[in-house]
Amino acid sequence: MTALLISLWPAASCKKLIEIPPNPPTSITEAQQFSDSATAMTAVAGVYTYSWGGAGFTYNDGYLSVTTGMSSDELSTTETGLDYQEFYSYSVTSLNDIATSMWADPYTGLYPVNAILKNITGNPNLSASFIQQITGEMKVVRALYYFNLVNVFGAVPLITSTDYTTNSAVPRISVDSVYSQILSDLTDAMQDLTPSYPSSGAYRPNLYVASALLAKVYLYRQQWQNAYNAANTVIASGVYSLDPNLNTVFLDGSSEAIWQIPASGASGVTQEANNYVPQSAGTVPNYLLTPWLLNAFEAGDQRLLDWTDSVVVNTGNGNQTFYYPYKYKNILSSSPTVEDFMILRLGEQYLIRAEASAELGNTAAALADLNVVRARAGLAAVTVSSPAAALTAIMHERQIELFTEWGNRWYDLKRTGTATAVLSSEKTAWQANAELYPVPRTQLSVNPLLTQNPGY
C-alpha cells in the first residue's frame, strides 16, 4: 500500500535518492497549499475532479458499475479479456487487474481527502466557517469511498491519516468497525454542513447529501428508524423532486440530483456512457443487459423505453438485437445536452424510506413511497396488505429503478441474504465466496498484515 498511498502528494514521498528542491517552480509546499482559503480550495476541487485516467474522484473509470452488474444479474459482456469475463463467471482471481484497481483507486482518492482534513484542522490561516464546511464535505467523500470498499471487499484497512510509513502496514479491520467510521464521518458532517450548496450546482456536499448517504448506510445496517428519518429529512426538505422526464434525470441541474459532479473526458463524458453505448451503428455493445433484468420490467414501464436501448447487428448468423443500459446517453463531449455523473438522487431516497417503513411494519407508508416511484415510470400503484409483500415489491422496484447505478443490485442481493438463492438459479457458476472480491496479490505482497478473503 505504500506506493498507493503516497503517489499523490510529492512532499510525502521525498527520498534521498532524488534531490527535490524545497519549493520547485512547478509546485508548492503543503504549507503553501493551505496558507489561505483560495489555495486550499484548489486541493478541494481536485477531490471532485472527474476526468478519465486522472486521480480526483476515482470512481471515474466505471468499474464499479460494470463489475457489480456482471456479478449480479444485470449485465453480461462481449469483451474478450478474461479480466472482464471473470466477474460474470465468478472466477475472479487476486491477479485480476480490474479488481486491483477497485481496491487501489479508492485509497488513491482517500489520500488527498485525508491530507485536506489534516491540513485544515486548527489552521489559523483559514476561517472557522471554511474549516467547518470543508471538514463536512471531506468526511462525506471519505464515507462514500469506505462504503463501497466495505461492500466490495468486506474488511479493509482503515486509513484516516497521511503517514505513509504507518499506512503501509495497516491490517484489515472488521466490517462493523469500518461502518462505525462511516457513521461517525456522516454524523459529524450532518453537524458541519448546511442545507445550502457551497457552490453552484449539486457538485459539493450539503446537509442533504450527508443525510442521503446516511440513510443508505443505516438501511444497510438494518437501523430502520434511523434510515427512515435520514431519508425523510431529504424528501421532506422540498429541495428535490422526481423529474417527470426520465431522459433528463442524469442531466446537469436535474431536479432529482442530490449529489452529481461534472463529467468530462478527452473525447467523451461519463465513463458509464462510454462503457455501455455503442460507438457507432452496427456495433455490438461491450456490455449487454441480461434476459433476467429485461424480463423484470413490467409491461408499460417507461424505464425500459428511456433507460435502455438496443441495436440490431448482423453477426454473421443473421440479425441479432442487443440491449444495453442507456441512462447515460452522451458519448461525445460535443453533445448539446450536458450529463453529470450522478452519485445520489431522490428516487433512491423514496425507496429507502419505503423499505424502512415496511421493516417498521407501516405498509401504507411503504406503498405510498413505492408508488411515487412507480407513477413516474408510468406504472399502476401496488396494493398489498402485508409488510412482507411490500418488501418484495420494493426490492423488485429497486432492481428496476437503480440498475447499473453504484452496485445497488449486487449490494442488495448480498445485504438481504438472497444472492445464493437468486444467482444460483440463474448462473451455473455461482459460488457463495464470490460475494466478496479478492484482495489483490499486489497489495498482499507489499503489506504483510493483509489477509485474503475466503475462497481465493
ZITANOR-V473512 format. One record per residue. N is the residue number from 1. SS is DSSP state (h for helix, s for strand, l for the rest). Layout:
N&SS  N&SS
This chain:
1&l  2&h  3&h  4&h  5&h  6&h  7&l  8&l  9&l  10&h  11&h  12&h  13&l  14&l  15&l  16&l  17&l  18&l  19&l  20&l  21&l  22&l  23&l  24&l  25&l  26&l  27&l  28&l  29&l  30&h  31&h  32&h  33&h  34&l  35&l  36&l  37&h  38&h  39&h  40&h  41&h  42&h  43&h  44&h  45&h  46&h  47&h  48&l  49&l  50&l  51&s  52&l  53&l  54&l  55&l  56&l  57&l  58&l  59&l  60&l  61&l  62&l  63&h  64&h  65&h  66&h  67&h  68&h  69&h  70&h  71&h  72&l  73&l  74&l  75&s  76&s  77&s  78&l  79&l  80&l  81&l  82&h  83&h  84&h  85&h  86&h  87&h  88&h  89&h  90&l  91&l  92&l  93&l  94&l  95&l  96&l  97&h  98&h  99&h  100&h  101&h  102&h  103&h  104&h  105&h  106&h  107&h  108&h  109&h  110&h  111&h  112&h  113&h  114&h  115&h  116&h  117&h  118&h  119&h  120&h  121&l  122&l  123&l  124&l  125&l  126&l  127&l  128&h  129&h  130&h  131&h  132&h  133&h  134&h  135&h  136&h  137&h  138&h  139&h  140&h  141&h  142&h  143&h  144&h  145&h  146&h  147&h  148&h  149&h  150&h  151&h  152&h  153&h  154&l  155&l  156&s  157&l  158&l  159&l  160&l  161&l  162&l  163&l  164&h  165&h  166&h  167&h  168&l  169&l  170&l  171&l  172&l  173&s  174&l  175&h  176&h  177&h  178&h  179&h  180&h  181&h  182&h  183&h  184&h  185&h  186&h  187&h  188&h  189&h  190&h  191&h  192&h  193&l  194&l  195&l  196&l  197&l  198&l  199&l  200&l  201&l  202&l  203&l  204&l  205&l  206&l  207&h  208&h  209&h  210&h  211&h  212&h  213&h  214&h  215&h  216&h  217&h  218&h  219&h  220&h  221&l  222&l  223&l  224&h  225&h  226&h  227&h  228&h  229&h  230&h  231&h  232&h  233&h  234&h  235&h  236&h  237&l  238&l  239&l  240&l  241&l  242&l  243&l  244&l  245&l  246&h  247&h  248&h  249&l  250&l  251&s  252&l  253&l  254&l  255&l  256&l  257&s  258&s  259&s  260&s  261&s  262&s  263&l  264&s  265&l  266&l  267&l  268&l  269&l  270&l  271&h  272&h  273&h  274&h  275&h  276&h  277&l  278&l  279&l  280&l  281&l  282&l  283&l  284&l  285&l  286&l  287&s  288&s  289&s  290&l  291&h  292&h  293&h  294&h  295&h  296&h  297&l  298&l  299&l  300&l  301&l  302&h  303&h  304&h  305&h  306&h  307&l  308&s  309&s  310&s  311&s  312&s  313&s  314&s  315&l  316&l  317&l  318&l  319&s  320&s  321&s  322&s  323&s  324&s  325&s  326&l  327&l  328&l  329&l  330&l  331&l  332&l  333&l  334&l  335&l  336&l  337&l  338&l  339&s  340&s  341&s  342&s  343&s  344&s  345&s  346&h  347&h  348&h  349&h  350&h  351&h  352&h  353&h  354&h  355&h  356&h  357&h  358&h  359&h  360&l  361&l  362&l  363&h  364&h  365&h  366&h  367&h  368&h  369&h  370&h  371&h  372&h  373&h  374&h  375&h  376&h  377&l  378&l  379&l  380&l  381&l  382&l  383&l  384&l  385&l  386&l  387&h  388&h  389&h  390&h  391&h  392&h  393&h  394&h  395&h  396&h  397&h  398&h  399&h  400&h  401&h  402&l  403&l  404&l  405&l  406&l  407&l  408&h  409&h  410&h  411&h  412&h  413&h  414&h  415&h  416&l  417&l  418&l  419&h  420&h  421&h  422&h  423&h  424&h  425&h  426&h  427&l  428&l  429&l  430&l  431&l  432&h  433&h  434&h  435&h  436&l  437&l  438&l  439&l  440&l  441&h  442&h  443&h  444&h  445&h  446&h  447&l  448&l  449&l  450&l  451&l  452&l  453&l  454&l  455&l  456&l
